[in-house]
Amino acid sequence: MKLDLILRVTTKIILPFMLLFALYVQFHGDYGPGGGFQAGVIAAGMIILYALVFGLRAAQRVVPMSLVQRLIPLGVLIYAGVGIVAMMKGGEFLNYSVLAQNSVKGQHEGILLIELGVLVTVASTMVGIFYAFVERGR
Amino acid sequence: MASVSGENAVTVALTLTEQLPGLQIVVPLMGAIVCAFLRRGNLAWLVATLVTWSLPVISFLLLLEVQESGPISYKMGGWAPPWGIEYRVDQLNAFVLLLVSSVSAVAVPFARKSVAVEIDSDKHCWFYALYLLCLTGLLGMTITGDAFNIFVFMEVSSLAAYILIALGQERLALLSSYQYLIMGTIGATFYVIGIGFLYSLTGTLNLVDMTGRMEMLGLTDAVSPSMLAALAFIFVGISLKLALFPLHAWLPGAYAHAPSFVTVFLAATATKVAVYLLIRFLFSVFPTTAVFSELPMSTILLVLSVAAMFGASIVAIFQDNMKRMLAYSSVAQIGYMTLGIALANQAGLTGGIVHLFNHAITKAALFIAVGAVFYRIHSVRVEDWAGLGRKMPITMAVFALAGLSLIGTPGTAGFITKWNLSLGALEHGYWWLVILIMLSSLLAVVYVGRVIEIVWFRKPVATIDEARSPPMTMMVPLFVFAVAIIWFGLETSMSAGYAADAARFLLGGGGS
């Protein structure tokens, strides 16, 4: 891997743009095509590319497996937590309308939070699956 | 879309009682998340236990409310049905909710010691998270009134179940899990294809709305091709899930190789929920007269049920592995449930529905007994059990009692089922069917009797030297199920009473 200078440099240049694109897809998701799932896959793709070029150990120094294992339920917690907050405010589970002063704002905020939860879980699950495959037979 | 819901926005805050249908799903879901964060197995078990114990309370309150004031509707996410997902609790699924939640609540203490020896310690928290997710899925399938939402919860529970089974100690567990995955996925796919046909026919996914629209289309007495296709796909899809003979091939392996607690849990709940779905679709969604008068649905179900009762029982007689024997017995017992559906009259359907409950407590007791023995002697081969009655008398006594319930001896829960089924058969004038029910019970006498003979009347073998009474966390569930088997065999106003209510509700007036 030491000799792949072009690969290494290009990867380093691309990585921040991948994350930026993931965030664009994430925040574009409520009015256009995109959303948490797609953004999560792109964000995970960043880690996977890093692992492919710089090796698994380098990637796991950035995102260790223990962190991945925490992030997977964290995303679900964000998702379900929004639902719980809606319940506490007197609406049904996941009724975003009650989250803010008026329902339009509530719906907007609710879906953004939900998509954040999806992003976290999808990205970490993708990385988790990749780690599991790469670590096989070690 | 946001502006539409703006007009529907909640102005009056919902009370806790009105939130109950949502909580039935949200509580186990949150429990699963909490377990996934934990790192200590005992703590995860505690969370899982407390969460599971809270569920029967919720479902019992729901049942009381349904009996008081009719079906309950809950708008998930605040979107009004039929556009949004509706949680709808009526006489039928209130009973099934109570069944699933209470059987799990009784069984869950058993998990503590059993899981501790059968699963690697670093996986305990994930194990309990998956168990709660599976429970969430099963309860969700039962409570939701939306055809597609049923599919989503079916996948939640199935995916969790595949992993739970694959955690078994033997390598065959992985293969069994994979077989179940293939069969289960085919079943779920068929179900979705059927829903697709129904959607093209009615333009809705809400079950109650679906029924209304089929009535509007004049499909109550006649059968249209797309309805027939929908019925065929949904029937086969759900039959795969409930392991109706001859689609049961995944079940014995899955039950035999799964960890003990998973076998107890799945045997007592998973197939029951699938049977509930079949009942829901045949009696409450599809027009009952069209399905049972115009189509040979009764005959098909009757033949398959009887085939299950005999075929699977005969195979069970020749099994050496206790878990596999009981798994085949489950296939046979599912035959009794579908037999009740096939009879499609008040007594028969009552028998089918009450057997969901009676079989759940019976099989849970049997599998817990097997799990307790496995905990002590690490074998489920029947010849290793010889003379075990002297070392583990209480466990084996409960096993014998549950075995009697499996046979259908008067005074046990199993008898109530067979009594109602026989009444239903006689109402049709099918006296030969009553004889078949008796004969199939005799097969159960053979496979249960064989075990009882080996356990109580043979000389102890070396394998059971270490055996002694199981720990308290196993003894208590065993004892509760034993009491329940006798209680619900004598006092039937709870189990058979609610089942009769549900049957009356399904046969008169349908799902609306």
Interface residues (C-beta under 8 A of the other chain):
Chain A: R70 I72 P73 V76 L77 A80 G83 I84 M87 K89 G90 G91 E92 F93 L94 N95 Y96 S97 V98 N102 S103 V104 G106 Q107 H108
Chain B: A2 S3 S5 G6 N8 A9 V10 V12 A13 L14 Q19 G22 I25 V26 L29 M30 I33 A36 F37 Y74 K75 M76 G77 G78 A129
